[in-house]
């Protein structure tokens, strides 16, 4: 992904790949767009093996009620998610649209992140194998591969309450504080949480961060890997660590799901 600085280049890129809904559009159109992307993101995570049992949740902020978010219902397979399955939750944890149960951990974590970060439209968390294994080390991501540089100085570590199930807003608030202004946080003995200005970017950051964890675990098990210099890591971040790059990297998954499983749009 090359760095896109020119405004016209950005506009042309978004037009070619069908960019996210314009905030100035009809609210129902924006809401539907976000829900479609959420259903796609959940199915994609399921297809990639990141969903395990019932844990895991991805949220997207409602465009009309910014303190509400849409989320997958508790206990429904990521791989089977459709737009009509999604539920809307208010700032008090009440399901205000939809009739399925809410995962309390989803509310505890995501409500606090959305409240602390108005710029965050979506957040993703799963109990992925490499993410939770890496989290047990309580250490940072190292710049070992070109791909890992998209996270250069942009991943936080949260060590409080490691291993405990986050079911109250106090625990979620701690995670939000540790996240700060970064796009990802590693929660010790738990796993990864990523955020973005779209579902697309939040889900892509999760996929890419889990892969970076996997790469580091393999490299360190094999020997002592050579790290990328700060100068080159910063350049890599500039090229592929920005919001548009994260959004764009998700588009092949969107294309695939529309071709292979269009029923997710229902």
N, C-alpha and C positions, 0 to 999 in steps of 0.2 A: 504494500500500500504506500503510495507516494504521498508526501505532504501536500495538501491542497490549501493554498493560501489565497488564490485569486477568487473573488466573489463569484465571477462568472463561471469559473471551473466548478465551484461548489454547486451552483444552480444547475449547471448542465449535468453534473453527476447525479444529483437528486432526481432530476427529470427522467434520466435514463433508467434508473433502478426503482423508481416509484417511491420517493422519500416519505418520511413520516407526515402525518396530517398536520396541516398548518393550524396554528393556534387560533387563527382568525376565522376558521371555518365554523359551520354549525356545530354546536356542542355534541349533538347526537352522532354526527359523522366522526368527530374526534374520538368520542367514547367508543364507538364501534371499532375504529382503527386500532385503538389501544387494546381492546379486548381480543381482537383477532391476533394481534402480535403476541399477546400474553398466552393465548391458547397454543399458538405456534411455538413459542419459547418453551412452554412446558412439555409439549410433545417432543421437541428436539432434545431436551435434557433427558427425557425418558428413553428415546431411541439411542442416545449415546451412553446409556447405562448409569447415569448420575442419580436416578431416582432409586431408592432402596426402601421397600416397605412403605410406610405412611409418612415418614419425615420428609421435609423439604417443602419450600414454598417460594413462589415468585409473585410479586405484587406490582400493580401499576396504579398511579394516582388518578382519581377521577377528574376530568377536566372542569366539571361544573362545581363539584364539591371537593375542593383541594385537600380537605382533612379526611376524606374517605379514600379507600383504595379497593381495587378489585384483586381477588386472590383465588387460587385453586381451593376447592372444598376439601375438607379433611377426609382422607381415606379413598379418594378416587385416583386411579392410575394416571400418572402423567401421560402415558402413551395413548390414553383414550380421551383426553381432554377436548372439549368443544367450547365454543363461545358461550353457548347457553348453560353450560355447567358452572360458569364462574359466579362468584358471589361478591357483593359489595358490602364493605364493613365500615362503620363510622368510627370516630375518634374514641368512643367508649367501648369498642369491641362488640357492638351489636351488629348482627347481620340485617341490613336494611333492604337488601335486594337479593333474591334467591332463597331457596329453602333447604340448603344443605348445611351441615355443621362446619364450624370454623376451627382450625388448628390453633390452640391458644398460644403456642410458640410463635406462630406466624404473626399474631397480633402483637405479642410482647416485643418482638424484634422489629418488625417492619413499621409499626405505628410510631415508635420512637425515632427510627431513622428518617421516616418521612417528615416528622415534626421538626427534627433538628436540621434537616437539609431541604429547604424549599426548592433547590435546583434538582433534586432527585425525583425523577418521574417513576422509576422502577428500581426494584431491588430483588436479588436472587440469592437463594441459599439452598443447598442440598447436602446430604451426607455422602458426598462422593468419596470413593476409596482413597485416592491419592491426596485429596484435600484434607480429609480427617486424619490420615496417617501423618502427613506433613505437619499438621497442627499440633500433633503430640510432641513435636520437637521444640515448640515455642521458640522458633528462630525465624529470621527474615528470608525472603526470596533473594537468592544471589543471581547476579547477572551472568548466567552461564551460556545462554543461547541468544541468538538474534531475537527470537520471539519473546523471551523474558524481559527484554528492554522496554516493552510497552508498559511494564509495571515499575520502571525505575523511579524510586523515591515516591511511589504512589500506592503502597500497601502498608497498612497499619497492623500492629500486633496487639491483641487484647488477651491478657493473661488472667484477669479476674474471673473467678468462678469456673475455671476450666473443667470441663467434663459434666457440669451440672446442666440439666435441661432448663432452658430459659423459658419460663412460663409467667413471669411477672414483668411489668414495665420498668421496674428498677434495673433488672438485668439487661433489658433492651436499651435503656438509657445509657448504661455503661458502655455497651457496644457502640452506640451512636457517638459517644464522646471519644472513644478510641479511634473510630473511623475518621473523625474530623472532616477535613475537606478532601480526603483521598477517595479513590474509587473502589477500594477493597480493604477488607480487614480479615486477618486470620485469627480465629478465636481458639485459643489453646485447648487441646483435647476435644474439640468440637468440629471445626471445619471452616469453610470459606463463606464470606458474604460479599457480594459485589453490587455496585449501584451504577446507574446511568441516567442520562436524560431521555432515554427511551428503553422499552423492553429489549429491543434489539441489542443495544450496547451492553446493558446489564447482563444479559444472558451470554453474550460473546465474552465479556470479561470473565465470567465464571468459567466457561469452557477453557479459555486460554490460561487462566490462573491455575486451574486443576492440572492442565498439561505441563505448566511450568513446574509445579510441585512434583509431578511424576518425573520429569526430566532431571530435576535436581536430586531426587532420591536415587535414581539410577546412576547418575554421574558420581555422586559421593560414595555410593556403595562400590563402584568400580575402582575408585582411586581418588586422587586430589585433582579436581578439575581446574582449568585455567579460567579466571574470571575476565569478563570484558571490562575494559577501562571505563572510568567514569565519563570521559569525553565521548567515547563511542556509545555508551549506554544512554547518555543524554540525547545524542543525535537519534538513536533508535526510538527513544520515547517521543521525540518531536515528530517523527515520521508516522508512528503507529499507535501512540498512546493517547491521542486526542479523541473526543467524542464522535466526530464524523467517521474516523477510522473504525471505531468499535461498532458503530451502527452499520457501516458498509460490510464489515466482515461477516455479519449475520445474514446478509441477503441470500447467499447460496442455500442456507437452511430454509428460508422463507420460500424460495423458488422450488426446492425439492418437495416440501410438504404440500404446496399448492398443486404440484403435479401428481404426487403419489397418494395423498390423504386429504383431499379437499373437503371431506366431511367435517374437519375441525372448524370450519367457518360457520357451521350451523349453530 
